Amino acid sequence: MKHVTNKESTDVQLLAALLGASGSNPSGRETASKLLLRFGSLRALLHANNADLLACAGIGRTRLGALRALPKLARRYFEESLPCGETIQSPADTEAFLKARMQHLEHELFCCLYLDNRHRVLRFDELFRGTIDGTSVYPREVVKEALSVNAAAVILAHNHPSGVAEPSQADERITRRIKSALELVDIRLLDHLIVGNGETTSLASRGLL
């Protein structure tokens, strides 16, 4: 018999609540449990295609709509954790924001978060979009945009569609190039975060800046 962890139990409860389980509708919890068993995880379930979801017992158009809305709602919630003009309170806020914006993407995206000298958010830019294999990043564009908003500091970020958040040698090289370019105009590079499947890696914490 499979041992049910606290996380799995909580996932079932949350999903059941979303599906409308109640005392008068106990089938919601059963449906939630079967869905998680079939797809293996909450993330896999929420990324499943419509046909596969509709093929499951207990899933109609209304519940399908609720499942489709949940990731979008979560992304909007975390995107609002770093509104323009607000000071970044912790690295965890930055990571949550970036994961909400990037971890679901199937293509590589290179982004910049521009900050003033009090670490207030000036702007978030999606600068370069690539394929699943990579993207071309131009340091001069990062510098140009940083100067246009009078930024004092920059945080770089990009996602790995493979889900693995380990920096490559190419990631380390472009980070050094951008840092050198920013230093020429007296702008600090605070970090370069790589977003994977549910995790992020900080190049600053690895001593790679």
TAFENLIN-V687609 format. One record per residue. N is the residue number from 1. RES is the residue in one small letter. OMEGA is omega in whole degrees, -180 to 180 (none if undefined). NEAR is the number of other ideal C-beta (glycine too) atoms within 8 Angstrom. D_LAST is the distance of its C-alpha to the last C-alpha in whole Angstrom. Layout:
n;res;omega;near;d_last
N;RES;OMEGA;NEAR;D_LAST
N;RES;OMEGA;NEAR;D_LAST
This chain:
n;res;omega;near;d_last
1;m;-179;2;48
2;k;176;3;45
3;h;-180;4;43
4;v;-180;5;42
5;t;177;6;39
6;n;180;5;38
7;k;180;6;36
8;e;179;9;38
9;s;179;9;41
10;t;177;8;39
11;d;179;11;38
12;v;-179;12;42
13;q;-179;10;43
14;l;-180;9;40
15;l;178;13;41
16;a;178;13;45
17;a;179;9;44
18;l;-177;10;43
19;l;175;12;46
20;g;178;8;48
21;a;178;12;50
22;s;178;7;52
23;g;180;4;55
24;s;180;4;57
25;n;-176;8;55
26;p;-178;9;53
27;s;180;8;53
28;g;179;14;49
29;r;178;11;48
30;e;178;9;50
31;t;180;16;48
32;a;-180;16;45
33;s;-179;10;45
34;k;179;11;46
35;l;-179;12;43
36;l;178;15;41
37;l;-179;7;43
38;r;-174;7;43
39;f;172;9;39
40;g;180;6;38
41;s;178;7;35
42;l;180;9;35
43;r;-180;8;32
44;a;178;9;34
45;l;-176;13;37
46;l;177;9;36
47;h;178;7;35
48;a;-179;8;38
49;n;-174;5;40
50;n;-177;7;43
51;a;-180;6;46
52;d;180;8;44
53;l;-179;12;44
54;l;178;10;48
55;a;-179;6;49
56;c;178;11;48
57;a;178;5;51
58;g;180;11;51
59;i;174;12;49
60;g;-177;7;50
61;r;-179;6;49
62;t;179;6;49
63;r;175;12;46
64;l;179;12;45
65;g;179;8;44
66;a;179;10;43
67;l;180;12;40
68;r;-177;9;39
69;a;-173;8;38
70;l;179;10;36
71;p;179;10;33
72;k;179;8;33
73;l;179;8;34
74;a;180;9;31
75;r;-180;11;29
76;r;179;9;30
77;y;-177;9;30
78;f;176;12;27
79;e;-180;10;26
80;e;179;7;28
81;s;179;10;26
82;l;179;12;23
83;p;179;7;26
84;c;180;6;26
85;g;179;5;26
86;e;177;8;25
87;t;175;7;22
88;i;-176;11;20
89;q;-176;4;21
90;s;175;6;19
91;p;-180;7;16
92;a;178;6;19
93;d;179;11;21
94;t;-180;13;18
95;e;179;10;18
96;a;178;10;22
97;f;-177;12;22
98;l;178;14;19
99;k;178;12;21
100;a;-178;14;24
101;r;-164;10;23
102;m;-168;13;22
103;q;-179;11;23
104;h;-174;6;26
105;l;177;9;26
106;e;175;4;27
107;h;180;9;25
108;e;-179;15;21
109;l;180;13;20
110;f;-173;14;17
111;c;177;14;17
112;c;174;14;16
113;l;-176;13;16
114;y;-175;14;17
115;l;173;15;18
116;d;-174;10;20
117;n;174;6;19
118;r;179;5;21
119;h;171;8;18
120;r;-177;10;21
121;v;176;14;21
122;l;-178;10;22
123;r;172;9;22
124;f;-177;10;21
125;d;168;8;21
126;e;-169;8;21
127;l;-174;10;20
128;f;178;11;21
129;r;-178;8;23
130;g;178;11;23
131;t;178;7;25
132;i;-177;7;25
133;d;-179;5;23
134;g;-179;7;21
135;t;177;11;20
136;s;-176;6;20
137;v;-177;10;17
138;y;-179;7;18
139;p;-178;12;15
140;r;179;7;18
141;e;177;9;19
142;v;-180;16;16
143;v;-179;14;17
144;k;-179;8;21
145;e;178;13;21
146;a;179;14;18
147;l;-177;10;21
148;s;179;6;24
149;v;180;9;23
150;n;-178;7;22
151;a;174;12;19
152;a;-178;8;17
153;a;-178;13;14
154;v;168;16;12
155;i;177;13;11
156;l;176;15;11
157;a;168;14;13
158;h;-178;14;15
159;n;172;12;18
160;h;-179;12;19
161;p;177;9;23
162;s;-178;6;23
163;g;-179;7;23
164;v;-173;7;20
165;a;179;11;17
166;e;179;8;15
167;p;175;11;12
168;s;176;6;14
169;q;178;5;13
170;a;177;7;14
171;d;-179;12;11
172;e;-179;11;8
173;r;-177;8;10
174;i;176;10;11
175;t;179;15;7
176;r;-180;8;7
177;r;-180;9;10
178;i;178;16;10
179;k;180;10;8
180;s;-180;9;10
181;a;180;12;13
182;l;-180;15;12
183;e;179;10;12
184;l;179;7;16
185;v;173;9;17
186;d;175;4;16
187;i;-177;13;14
188;r;170;8;11
189;l;-175;15;8
190;l;-177;8;8
191;d;170;12;7
192;h;-176;17;8
193;l;177;14;11
194;i;-176;15;13
195;v;177;14;17
196;g;-179;15;20
197;n;178;8;23
198;g;180;6;23
199;e;175;7;20
200;t;175;11;16
201;t;179;12;13
202;s;177;10;10
203;l;178;15;6
204;a;-180;10;5
205;s;177;7;9
206;r;-178;8;8
207;g;-175;5;6
208;l;177;9;4
209;l;none;9;0
